[in-house]
């Protein structure tokens, strides 16, 4: 992977010391540690944004709706007819 982008950040001496100490503890350079940590945090945040967690009652309601859906009402049948569903091909 070719590196073509640059990221600059101004931090305090204490923050740099903390990050350097953590990087050393993991056997990484400061740059590798910061990039790895930022990537891990980004993946975690995005995963949380895309995962829907349901409580027990919501899980049961969802499962019931999937296993025993309501019959289509008049509006849904009309929409399906306009969209061409139900025609034999």
N, C-alpha and C positions, 0 to 999 in steps of 0.2 A: 504494500500500500504506500503510495507516494504521499509524503507529507507536504501540503501546499498551503495550509492555513496556520495562522499564528494567533495565540491568545495571550494577552498581557493582563496582569492584575497587580494592583498595588495593595500590599498587606502590611500589617505592623511587624515589627521585629519579633514580637512574641508569637504571632501567628506563624511566621516563617519557621521559627525555632520548633514550634509544636509539630508542624507538618514535616519538617526535616527529621525530627526524632521518630515520628511514626513511619516515615519512609525507610529510614535506616533499620527500624525494627522489622519491617517486612522485607528487607533486602532489596529495596527499589531505589532508583534515583528519585529526587524530589519531583521532577517532571513526570516520571512514570507513575508515581504515587498519586499525584494530583489528578492526572488524566484518568487513571483507573478508578479513583474514588468518585470523581465527578460522573464518569460513565455509569458506575454502579448506582449512584444516587438517581441519575436521570432515568435509567431503566426501571428502577423501583417506583419512582413517581409516576411514570407513564403506565406501568402495569397497574398501579392502584387506580389510575384514571379510567382504565378500560375494563376493570373487573367490578362486577356488581355483586355485592354481598347481600344475601337475604337472610332474614331471621327465620326461625322454624315455621311460623305461620305463613310467611310469604312464600317459603319453599313449598309448603303444602298447597297453597293456592295456585302457584305456578304449575306444579305437577298435575293438579286436578284439571286446570285449564288445558294442559297439553293432552292429557289422557281422556278427558271427557269434555270436549269443546261444546259450546252452545251451538244449536242449529243456526244456520245463516238466517238473518232477518231479511225483511223485504228490501231494504236499502242495499244490503250486501249482495243479494241475488241480482238486483237490477244492475249494480256496478259490474258484477261478474259477467252478466249478459252483454253489457256494452263493451267490455274488454275482450269478449270472444271466448270466454271460458265455457266449457260445456258443449261446444260444437264438436261434432264428429268430423274427423279429418280423414 
